[in-house]
C-alpha cells in the first residue's frame, strides 16, 4: 500500500500517531491542545474544599464529637480526682478545638480565635520495671469500670485521634482548615502522653526495660550517614 501511494504521488501524513496492536494510541502520543489544559478555578472560601477533603472533614468533626461524648460518659465512673481533673481539662480543650474546626469548615476562613497549645500537668518521670499484678481481662459489668479502665479508654481515644488528624491534614485543599487540623496533632500527642504518664504512675501502664547489655548493643547499632554532595546524585 505504501509503495502504491508513493507511486501515485500521494504522500502519507507525518503527524498521524501510530497505532499499537490494540488499535489505540500509545500513552504519551496524544497532542496536548492548549485549550484543553485545566486552569485554577477561583472559588469562594466556604466552597474551597475538595471532595476527598469533605469526607475527611466530616470524619474529623464526627470523631472529635465522639471523643467529647465519651469523656462525659467516663466521668461517672472516675474515682480519682486527679484523673477527673485531666478529663475536665482535656474536654474543655477539645470542645474549643471542635468549635474552631466547625467554624473554619463552614466558612473556609480564619476562625474567630487561633487554636491554643495544650500543656499537660504531669511530670516527665517514667517508672520502669514490672510489678506483680493480676492478669487483665474484659469486664463483665459496667459496675466494674474503674480509673484504670477509664484512663486507658481516654489514652486510646487520644492516640487514634492524633493519627486521624495527621493523615487527613496531608490532603486538605483549604489552607486554613488544614492548618487548624495539623496544629492539633501535637496537642493530642500531648494529651495521650499525659494519660500515659498518669497510668504509669499508678502502675496501670508498666514499662519494662531491656538488660543493660542488650540496650547498649542496640544503642550502638547505627552510625551517622556521610554528607552527600549534590554532584553525587545522578544528573
Secondary structure, 3 states (H helix, E strand, C coil): CHHHHHHCCCCCCCCCCCECCCCCECCCCCCCCHHHCCCCCCCCHHHCCCHHHHHHHHHHHHHHHHHHHHHHHHHCCCCCHHHHHHHHHHHHHHHHHHHHHHHHHHHCCCCCCCCCCCCCCCCCCCCEECCCCCCCCCCCCHHHCCHHHHHHHHHHHHHHHHHHHHHHHCCCCCHHHHHHHHHHHHHHHHHHHHHHHHHHHCCCCCECCCCHHHHHHHHCCCCCCCCCCHHHCCC
